[in-house]
Amino acid sequence: MHITFYHNPRCSKSRAVLSLLKERQLDIEIIEYLKTPPNSSTLHEILGKLGGSAAQLVRTSEKEYQTLHLAQADNDRLIEAIVEHPILMQRPIIVSKDRAVIGRPPEQALTIL
């Protein structure tokens, strides 16, 4: 099974999920999204696989969330904000062929397997 893993190595949850996935010897493509941010079409694709609104992709605790006044933003504005400020992206995100999950708590990542 091929997994795309949107990773922030400074995040303990992200590191924990990566460890869980590596233990299962999966084919993992690791994308450090702060260095290589996803574009809007990739984020829309991830959102479709998550099956919800863009609000679940956003880290509301980041200062950019407040300064950009994103509390009432629609999906397109949230996606645009993540593209412009990748620190806003929830982490980690695990994507397979037809599904995606946010690995919070880390064990949630295993539901994609």
PyRosetta script that sets phi, psi and omega in degrees:
from pyrosetta import init, pose_from_sequence

init()
pose = pose_from_sequence("MHITFYHNPRCSKSRAVLSLLKERQLDIEIIEYLKTPPNSSTLHEILGKLGGSAAQLVRTSEKEYQTLHLAQADNDRLIEAIVEHPILMQRPIIVSKDRAVIGRPPEQALTIL")
pose.set_psi(1, 130.5)
pose.set_omega(1, 177.3)
pose.set_phi(2, -92.5)
pose.set_psi(2, 131.7)
pose.set_omega(2, -179.9)
pose.set_phi(3, -124.0)
pose.set_psi(3, 134.7)
pose.set_omega(3, 169.2)
pose.set_phi(4, -102.5)
pose.set_psi(4, 128.2)
pose.set_omega(4, -172.1)
pose.set_phi(5, -121.7)
pose.set_psi(5, 113.1)
pose.set_omega(5, 177.2)
pose.set_phi(6, -87.2)
pose.set_psi(6, 112.2)
pose.set_omega(6, -163.6)
pose.set_phi(7, -124.3)
pose.set_psi(7, 142.4)
pose.set_omega(7, 168.3)
pose.set_phi(8, -122.6)
pose.set_psi(8, 106.7)
pose.set_omega(8, -175.5)
pose.set_phi(9, -63.2)
pose.set_psi(9, -14.8)
pose.set_omega(9, 178.3)
pose.set_phi(10, -83.9)
pose.set_psi(10, -9.3)
pose.set_omega(10, -177.1)
pose.set_phi(11, -94.4)
pose.set_psi(11, 125.7)
pose.set_omega(11, -178.8)
pose.set_phi(12, -64.8)
pose.set_psi(12, -37.4)
pose.set_omega(12, 178.7)
pose.set_phi(13, -65.3)
pose.set_psi(13, -41.2)
pose.set_omega(13, 179.2)
pose.set_phi(14, -64.0)
pose.set_psi(14, -43.6)
pose.set_omega(14, 177.2)
pose.set_phi(15, -63.5)
pose.set_psi(15, -39.1)
pose.set_omega(15, 179.4)
pose.set_phi(16, -64.1)
pose.set_psi(16, -42.5)
pose.set_omega(16, 179.3)
pose.set_phi(17, -66.2)
pose.set_psi(17, -42.6)
pose.set_omega(17, 179.1)
pose.set_phi(18, -59.4)
pose.set_psi(18, -40.5)
pose.set_omega(18, 177.6)
pose.set_phi(19, -62.2)
pose.set_psi(19, -44.3)
pose.set_omega(19, 178.1)
pose.set_phi(20, -60.3)
pose.set_psi(20, -41.6)
pose.set_omega(20, -179.5)
pose.set_phi(21, -69.7)
pose.set_psi(21, -41.4)
pose.set_omega(21, 179.8)
pose.set_phi(22, -64.6)
pose.set_psi(22, -34.9)
pose.set_omega(22, 177.8)
pose.set_phi(23, -58.3)
pose.set_psi(23, -28.1)
pose.set_omega(23, -178.3)
pose.set_phi(24, -92.3)
pose.set_psi(24, 6.8)
pose.set_omega(24, 175.3)
pose.set_phi(25, 50.8)
pose.set_psi(25, 48.9)
pose.set_omega(25, 178.8)
pose.set_phi(26, -87.4)
pose.set_psi(26, 161.2)
pose.set_omega(26, 172.9)
pose.set_phi(27, -81.4)
pose.set_psi(27, 103.7)
pose.set_omega(27, -172.6)
pose.set_phi(28, -114.8)
pose.set_psi(28, 123.0)
pose.set_omega(28, 170.3)
pose.set_phi(29, -97.3)
pose.set_psi(29, 114.2)
pose.set_omega(29, -177.5)
pose.set_phi(30, -96.0)
pose.set_psi(30, 123.7)
pose.set_omega(30, 176.8)
pose.set_phi(31, -115.8)
pose.set_psi(31, 114.1)
pose.set_omega(31, 174.1)
pose.set_phi(32, -80.7)
pose.set_psi(32, 95.1)
pose.set_omega(32, -168.6)
pose.set_phi(33, -66.0)
pose.set_psi(33, -16.7)
pose.set_omega(33, 175.1)
pose.set_phi(34, -76.1)
pose.set_psi(34, -28.2)
pose.set_omega(34, 176.9)
pose.set_phi(35, -88.7)
pose.set_psi(35, -36.1)
pose.set_omega(35, -178.8)
pose.set_phi(36, -129.9)
pose.set_psi(36, 79.9)
pose.set_omega(36, -176.2)
pose.set_phi(37, -67.7)
pose.set_psi(37, 144.6)
pose.set_omega(37, 175.6)
pose.set_phi(38, -70.7)
pose.set_psi(38, 149.7)
pose.set_omega(38, 175.7)
pose.set_phi(39, -85.9)
pose.set_psi(39, 177.1)
pose.set_omega(39, -174.5)
pose.set_phi(40, -65.4)
pose.set_psi(40, -35.6)
pose.set_omega(40, 179.9)
pose.set_phi(41, -67.8)
pose.set_psi(41, -36.8)
pose.set_omega(41, 176.3)
pose.set_phi(42, -65.3)
pose.set_psi(42, -42.2)
pose.set_omega(42, 178.7)
pose.set_phi(43, -64.8)
pose.set_psi(43, -38.5)
pose.set_omega(43, 176.3)
pose.set_phi(44, -63.9)
pose.set_psi(44, -38.7)
pose.set_omega(44, 177.7)
pose.set_phi(45, -63.7)
pose.set_psi(45, -46.0)
pose.set_omega(45, 177.5)
pose.set_phi(46, -59.8)
pose.set_psi(46, -45.4)
pose.set_omega(46, -179.4)
pose.set_phi(47, -59.7)
pose.set_psi(47, -41.9)
pose.set_omega(47, 177.1)
pose.set_phi(48, -61.1)
pose.set_psi(48, -37.7)
pose.set_omega(48, 179.5)
pose.set_phi(49, -75.0)
pose.set_psi(49, -28.8)
pose.set_omega(49, 175.6)
pose.set_phi(50, -73.6)
pose.set_psi(50, -32.1)
pose.set_omega(50, 179.1)
pose.set_phi(51, 73.7)
pose.set_psi(51, 50.1)
pose.set_omega(51, 179.3)
pose.set_phi(52, -161.0)
pose.set_psi(52, -156.3)
pose.set_omega(52, -180.0)
pose.set_phi(53, -96.8)
pose.set_psi(53, 163.0)
pose.set_omega(53, -179.9)
pose.set_phi(54, -64.2)
pose.set_psi(54, -19.2)
pose.set_omega(54, 179.7)
pose.set_phi(55, -57.7)
pose.set_psi(55, -31.7)
pose.set_omega(55, 179.9)
pose.set_phi(56, -72.7)
pose.set_psi(56, -15.0)
pose.set_omega(56, 177.9)
pose.set_phi(57, -85.7)
pose.set_psi(57, -9.5)
pose.set_omega(57, -170.4)
pose.set_phi(58, -103.9)
pose.set_psi(58, 136.1)
pose.set_omega(58, 174.2)
pose.set_phi(59, -87.7)
pose.set_psi(59, 103.5)
pose.set_omega(59, -176.6)
pose.set_phi(60, -72.9)
pose.set_psi(60, -12.0)
pose.set_omega(60, -179.1)
pose.set_phi(61, -83.8)
pose.set_psi(61, -9.1)
pose.set_omega(61, -179.8)
pose.set_phi(62, -77.0)
pose.set_psi(62, 144.5)
pose.set_omega(62, -178.2)
pose.set_phi(63, -61.5)
pose.set_psi(63, -30.8)
pose.set_omega(63, 178.7)
pose.set_phi(64, -61.8)
pose.set_psi(64, -32.2)
pose.set_omega(64, 178.5)
pose.set_phi(65, -60.6)
pose.set_psi(65, -42.8)
pose.set_omega(65, 179.9)
pose.set_phi(66, -73.0)
pose.set_psi(66, -47.9)
pose.set_omega(66, -175.0)
pose.set_phi(67, -67.1)
pose.set_psi(67, -27.0)
pose.set_omega(67, 178.5)
pose.set_phi(68, -90.2)
pose.set_psi(68, -1.5)
pose.set_omega(68, 178.2)
pose.set_phi(69, 54.5)
pose.set_psi(69, 57.9)
pose.set_omega(69, -174.6)
pose.set_phi(70, -93.5)
pose.set_psi(70, -1.3)
pose.set_omega(70, -175.6)
pose.set_phi(71, -57.0)
pose.set_psi(71, -35.1)
pose.set_omega(71, -179.0)
pose.set_phi(72, -108.6)
pose.set_psi(72, 13.2)
pose.set_omega(72, -176.4)
pose.set_phi(73, -70.3)
pose.set_psi(73, 148.1)
pose.set_omega(73, 176.1)
pose.set_phi(74, -83.7)
pose.set_psi(74, 175.5)
pose.set_omega(74, -176.7)
pose.set_phi(75, -54.9)
pose.set_psi(75, -46.4)
pose.set_omega(75, -177.0)
pose.set_phi(76, -62.8)
pose.set_psi(76, -41.8)
pose.set_omega(76, 179.3)
pose.set_phi(77, -66.6)
pose.set_psi(77, -38.6)
pose.set_omega(77, 178.3)
pose.set_phi(78, -65.3)
pose.set_psi(78, -42.3)
pose.set_omega(78, 177.4)
pose.set_phi(79, -62.0)
pose.set_psi(79, -45.4)
pose.set_omega(79, 178.1)
pose.set_phi(80, -58.9)
pose.set_psi(80, -42.3)
pose.set_omega(80, 179.8)
pose.set_phi(81, -63.9)
pose.set_psi(81, -40.5)
pose.set_omega(81, 178.7)
pose.set_phi(82, -65.4)
pose.set_psi(82, -41.0)
pose.set_omega(82, 178.4)
pose.set_phi(83, -61.2)
pose.set_psi(83, -43.3)
pose.set_omega(83, -179.0)
pose.set_phi(84, -74.0)
pose.set_psi(84, -32.1)
pose.set_omega(84, -176.2)
pose.set_phi(85, -135.3)
pose.set_psi(85, 79.7)
pose.set_omega(85, -174.6)
pose.set_phi(86, -58.9)
pose.set_psi(86, -18.2)
pose.set_omega(86, 176.6)
pose.set_phi(87, -60.0)
pose.set_psi(87, -21.1)
pose.set_omega(87, 179.7)
pose.set_phi(88, -73.1)
pose.set_psi(88, -16.3)
pose.set_omega(88, -175.1)
pose.set_phi(89, -72.6)
pose.set_psi(89, 131.9)
pose.set_omega(89, 175.5)
pose.set_phi(90, -59.1)
pose.set_psi(90, 148.5)
pose.set_omega(90, -179.6)
pose.set_phi(91, -142.7)
pose.set_psi(91, 154.2)
pose.set_omega(91, -13.5)
pose.set_phi(92, -82.2)
pose.set_psi(92, 160.8)
pose.set_omega(92, 174.5)
pose.set_phi(93, -119.4)
pose.set_psi(93, 132.1)
pose.set_omega(93, -178.9)
pose.set_phi(94, -116.3)
pose.set_psi(94, 127.4)
pose.set_omega(94, -176.4)
pose.set_phi(95, -124.3)
pose.set_psi(95, 131.1)
pose.set_omega(95, 171.1)
pose.set_phi(96, -111.3)
pose.set_psi(96, -167.8)
pose.set_omega(96, -177.1)
pose.set_phi(97, -55.8)
pose.set_psi(97, -45.7)
pose.set_omega(97, -173.2)
pose.set_phi(98, -126.8)
pose.set_psi(98, 4.7)
pose.set_omega(98, -179.0)
pose.set_phi(99, -140.3)
pose.set_psi(99, 160.3)
pose.set_omega(99, 172.8)
pose.set_phi(100, -142.8)
pose.set_psi(100, 150.0)
pose.set_omega(100, 175.4)
pose.set_phi(101, -141.1)
pose.set_psi(101, 152.9)
pose.set_omega(101, 172.2)
pose.set_phi(102, -96.5)
pose.set_psi(102, 127.6)
pose.set_omega(102, -173.7)
pose.set_phi(103, -83.3)
pose.set_psi(103, 57.0)
pose.set_omega(103, 176.0)
pose.set_phi(104, -133.5)
pose.set_psi(104, 111.8)
pose.set_omega(104, -5.0)
pose.set_phi(105, -67.7)
pose.set_psi(105, 165.9)
pose.set_omega(105, -175.5)
pose.set_phi(106, -52.5)
pose.set_psi(106, -35.8)
pose.set_omega(106, -178.5)
pose.set_phi(107, -62.8)
pose.set_psi(107, -23.2)
pose.set_omega(107, 178.6)
pose.set_phi(108, -58.6)
pose.set_psi(108, -30.2)
pose.set_omega(108, -179.6)
pose.set_phi(109, -60.5)
pose.set_psi(109, -31.2)
pose.set_omega(109, -176.7)
pose.set_phi(110, -70.6)
pose.set_psi(110, -15.5)
pose.set_omega(110, 179.5)
pose.set_phi(111, -68.4)
pose.set_psi(111, -15.3)
pose.set_omega(111, 179.6)
pose.set_phi(112, -80.6)
pose.set_psi(112, -17.2)
pose.set_omega(112, -176.6)
pose.set_phi(113, -76.3)
pose.dump_pdb("model.pdb")
